Amino acid sequence: MIVWPGRRDRFAEYCRGLPPHPAEDALDAARRERLGRAMAYSPPSEPDRWPLDTPGAF
């Protein structure tokens, strides 16, 4: 989530500079592909049951 557009994300910059984890090199091609799919997975979102403009939502 981007709160301030144009703001530097120092944590992301730091993480990009780290070497890959040694366990990733030990994976075979099928497991590496499976790990990539798991990292990219995003569960489907559900609509809010209580819209915020509903009285008593909080």
N, C-alpha and C positions, 0 to 999 in steps of 0.2 A: 504494500500500500504506500503510495506516495502522498505525504502530507504537504511538503513544501517542494513544489516543482523547482528544479534547478539547484537544490541543496545537495551537497556532496554526501554520499553514504560511505563514511569512513570504514564501517564494519565490512561492507561488501567489498570495498577496495582491498582491505586486509585479507579477506577470505580468498579473493582472486589471486593474491600473491603467494598463498600457501602451496606447498607441493602436494600432489595427489596422495591420498591415503594408501599405504602399502597393501591393504587388503583388496583394493580395487584392482591392482595388478595381478593378484592371485586368482581372480575370477576368470572362468572360461568365457567364450564368446556368448553362449546362451545365457549365462547368469549375468553377464554385463548388460546384455540387452534387457533382461528382466528387471535389473536394478534401474536402468534408465526409464523403463515404463512406470515403475513404482514411484520414482522421483517426480515424474511428470503427471501422475494421477491426481485428479481433483474431483472429490466426490460431488455428485449433483447437489445443487443447493435446493433447499425447500423454501417456499414462500413463508413469510412471517405469519404465524397464526394470529398474532395480535398486532395489527398495524399501529404505529405509534400515535396516530390521531384518534384511536379508539378510546373513549373514556374508560378509565380503570385499567389501562394497559400496563401501568406500573404497579 
